[in-house]
Amino acid sequence: MGSFLFYERKGLLAEIEAIQWSGDKLKLLDQTKLPHQTVVLELQDYRQVVKAIREMQVRGAPALGVTAAYGLALAARELSAGQSKDFLSRLCKAANEIIAARPTAVNVAWAVTRLMAMAESTVVPRDAASRLLDEAQAMESRDKEINRRMGKHGATLLAKAAGVMTHCNTGALATAGYGTALGVIRAAWEGGHRFKVFHTETRPFLQGARLTAWELVQLGIPATMVVDS
């Protein structure tokens, strides 16, 4: 298991990061294998990113947006290496492929459109590739920060809660890190609040039974699954 995916923070709960840029590749925790296997995908080609998005190896709106951004950055790096004269048109083709991998995911189209605008405003392909990677990394960092702030504010609402139910998976696996709705539960638990946690199965892909349950186990937060019946 890669250290970036699950590591202990001294005095605090465990940290889960399912997305990481490492050197010249994108590393993703394959969510189709959880909870029984921990498989890390190492992607160096945007086509691999398209496949990962299409096959739900990565999922969750924020995570999809960040992954899509890294995918386009990989495409830009590949195209700029050959100093292609039709750099922008070929990059646009790659952008359309990434969006088509999950056309209903708003974050994918948003991230790709944002990066394409940056590429179109940059004259030199290599400079464009560098800018796109920087922005993808910035998107990742911003999402983590936003999620932590959301968790801090949301935790105040759970101070007197007796029980909380969460549906699907909205934790670190669905984001660049920490989580959104599940991040609120986590932040409250880290703040010392104790309440009963319930999660659903979330059919047909069982994101609750496979992913939320797995995350809560890693975080040391006891929970009860409500069967979708």
Secondary structure as UniProt FT lines:
FT   TURN            3..5
FT   STRAND          6..8
FT   TURN            10..11
FT   STRAND          14..16
FT   STRAND          19..22
FT   TURN            23..24
FT   STRAND          25..29
FT   TURN            31..36
FT   STRAND          40..43
FT   HELIX           46..54
FT   TURN            55..56
FT   HELIX           61..81
FT   TURN            82..83
FT   TURN            85..86
FT   HELIX           87..101
FT   TURN            103..104
FT   HELIX           106..120
FT   HELIX           125..155
FT   HELIX           156..158
FT   TURN            159..160
FT   STRAND          163..166
FT   HELIX           172..174
FT   HELIX           181..190
FT   TURN            191..192
FT   STRAND          196..200
FT   TURN            203..206
FT   HELIX           207..212
FT   HELIX           213..219
FT   STRAND          224..226
//
